[in-house]
Amino acid sequence: MFNFVHKCRKKSPWIVHFDAGACNGCDIEVLACLTPVYDVERFGIINVGNPKHADVLVVTGTCNRRNARVLRNLYEQMPEPRAVVAVGACALSGGIFHECYNVLKGVDGILPVDVYVPGCAPRPEAIAEGVLMAMERVEQRSREPHSQMQAEPAEREERR
Amino acid sequence: MEVERILLALAALLFAPIVGGALTGADRKLTARMQKRIGPPLMQPFYDAVKLFSKQRLIVNGFQSVSVSVYLASMALSLVLLVLGMDLLVLLFVLALGSVALILGGFSVKSPYSQIGSQREVLQLLAYEPLLVLMVVAIYLKTGSFSASSVMSLRQPLIYSLPLFIVTMILVMAIKLHKSPMDISGSHHAHQELVRGIYTEFSGPQMGLIEIAHWYELVFLLGFIALFWHTNLLCGALLALGCYFAVIVIDNITARMTWRWMLRVTWLFGIGASLLNLFLLYGIAGR
């Protein structure tokens, strides 16, 4: 029964996409996933555009002090279990805007990121894989409920 | 006899969600193939529903859960009433009750998306309700009774005398299933300028209950169409599935229109076709 619920979760990741001020390169690649060429609906992925229905928050672009609270608000509206996927160099670390005074260096400074999809811009296949991996992470987390956030800081340090 | 009827009602309650979910899956697959996509697996609606039930319960206010429960109960009840051959007028009343409950649930939240979606859902109700009432009136003129079981005693299928009502039923189905060009209050799958319209503020298990109510609704509508060809079960099923296919094709070749357009089409064209059929029936029957 438990396994069946997990299978269903993995087979139906609904995404909400937040553009934290990207150059639109990553956003176009995210939208390209939904086109007939890549057709992510075959994995059950639907772009619902509504945090209350979504399982995965896909963030693109450089997070700054102004949109951090919007991002946090969106995340708080999503019911558990939820996952965050950072897409593109800017969402990972700030990208070429890394040294700007207003830029928070990556989404993981604001939200617990489950999957990092690097690239400028990443391929649509990579984004789709990232979303599916995020659901795997959700499953792993719910199997070991106490290790929830422990992996995050180590992974962050390693990446820097 | 009583035991049989209870068993029939229970079987309808049990199997309708399974059939409805499978049909929804087929709909999504078919839609994907029409758009040259591979599409989700046939089981996708069940995966979605189980996932929704396993999610955290986030309710905005208590009235939302009441409205969703009333919506689900009345959709299931209207199917049971149809299966047991009860009064068609009571059936329409129960159907409208469920839709109104969901609308009130949408109105109970302050979100503008939910509010506008609910207003548009009221307009949709206003658009298809006269068509359903006229259909029931036509069945009454044909059989002399408002009960659905009276159709069973006819020797000829209803479609011979009421063919235009199949066309109006396709209109009703397009509105009730939130298919293009009538998906103005909240599209069934894709999101639009109102996000998910009336469904925006329902999440997790509540959304799952709404999905199950949709499956009951779909089976009810298909059952209602099958009533037009009661003499042969296969022909009735084929007629119902043919109408569903027509709705899916229309969904894929049209874009969403405005509510004014919807009212014009349903009231002028839909009511016009209904009245024309009624007059023809009146002339032929000579009553």
Chai-1 contact restraints between the chains, C-beta under 6 A:
chainA,res_idxA,chainB,res_idxB,connection_type,confidence,min_distance_angstrom,max_distance_angstrom,comment,restraint_id
A,V5,B,S54,contact,1.0,0.0,6.0,A-B,restraint_1
A,C8,B,Y47,contact,1.0,0.0,6.0,A-B,restraint_2
A,C8,B,V50,contact,1.0,0.0,6.0,A-B,restraint_3
A,C8,B,K51,contact,1.0,0.0,6.0,A-B,restraint_4
A,R9,B,K51,contact,1.0,0.0,6.0,A-B,restraint_5
A,K11,B,Y47,contact,1.0,0.0,6.0,A-B,restraint_6
A,S12,B,Y47,contact,1.0,0.0,6.0,A-B,restraint_7
A,S12,B,D48,contact,1.0,0.0,6.0,A-B,restraint_8
A,S12,B,K51,contact,1.0,0.0,6.0,A-B,restraint_9
A,P36,B,Q35,contact,1.0,0.0,6.0,A-B,restraint_10
A,P36,B,K36,contact,1.0,0.0,6.0,A-B,restraint_11
A,P36,B,R37,contact,1.0,0.0,6.0,A-B,restraint_12
A,D39,B,R37,contact,1.0,0.0,6.0,A-B,restraint_13
A,D39,B,I38,contact,1.0,0.0,6.0,A-B,restraint_14
A,E41,B,P40,contact,1.0,0.0,6.0,A-B,restraint_15
A,R42,B,I38,contact,1.0,0.0,6.0,A-B,restraint_16
A,R42,B,P40,contact,1.0,0.0,6.0,A-B,restraint_17
A,G44,B,P40,contact,1.0,0.0,6.0,A-B,restraint_18
A,G44,B,Q44,contact,1.0,0.0,6.0,A-B,restraint_19
A,V48,B,H191,contact,1.0,0.0,6.0,A-B,restraint_20
A,G49,B,H191,contact,1.0,0.0,6.0,A-B,restraint_21
A,G49,B,V195,contact,1.0,0.0,6.0,A-B,restraint_22
A,N50,B,V195,contact,1.0,0.0,6.0,A-B,restraint_23
A,N50,B,R196,contact,1.0,0.0,6.0,A-B,restraint_24
A,N50,B,T200,contact,1.0,0.0,6.0,A-B,restraint_25
A,K52,B,S203,contact,1.0,0.0,6.0,A-B,restraint_26
A,H53,B,S203,contact,1.0,0.0,6.0,A-B,restraint_27
A,P79,B,K55,contact,1.0,0.0,6.0,A-B,restraint_28
A,P79,B,Q56,contact,1.0,0.0,6.0,A-B,restraint_29
A,P79,B,L58,contact,1.0,0.0,6.0,A-B,restraint_30
A,P79,B,S203,contact,1.0,0.0,6.0,A-B,restraint_31
A,P79,B,G204,contact,1.0,0.0,6.0,A-B,restraint_32
A,E80,B,Q56,contact,1.0,0.0,6.0,A-B,restraint_33
